Amino acid sequence: MSQWWNWVPGANWKHPEGPGSDIKDKMNLPVVHIAYEDALAYCKWAGKRLPTEAEWEIAARNCLSQKRFAWGDELTPKGKYMANTWQGNFPNVNKGEDGFKGAAPVKSYEPNCYGLYDMIANVWEWTSDWYDAGAYRKLPVNQTISNPKGPVKSNDPEDPYAVKRVVRGGSFLCADNYCVNYRPSARRGQAYDSGTSNIGFRCVK
């Protein structure tokens, strides 16, 4: 796959498309271009914190268990789009059949059983856990663990020099032929000092 992304000097949460852009018409969109430390600083300022990976997954599962997606086993039940994902062959064709070709305004889709919006897709969300690619394989087999604690350090054998935290939920760039991380169980590591146009966060208290 050819490189489909590009670095835009000066892009940040106030100028998401780079210098000259602004957020005047984006006040209902999730904030993006947020590095882990930015999210942490905001949470501290607000008297809140980032969710752990385990907390995030419980919240995203929508009171369901053993289901592929947060709403059941079909991605689009009866043809209905349940979250903001990519339709088409990524990165060449984005049909925008769900009504969006980028981030969607908050509350564009129905809330889950906890009253939470957009836990799945739209933008990835930071969690407080270090990313360890083998974290789940290290858990005891056939044993239920309540609110498991995350790894003590970052560990990604495919990218050993990067220091990563876990992001969850997938984004509007996730498609059937690429990523497919719009599932409650899906996880990815992201360098803690990097923000992108499809990574945001939410606070917990």
Secondary structure, DSSP 8 states (H G I E B T S, - for coil): --------TT--SSSTTSTT--STT-TTS---S--HHHHHHHHHHTT-B---HHHHHHHHTTT--S-SBTTBS-SSGGG---S----SSTTT----TTS-SS---TTSS---TTS----SSSSEEEEEEE-BTTTGGGS-TT---SS----SS-B-TTSTT--EEEEES--TT-BTTBB---STT-EEEEETT---TTEE---B-
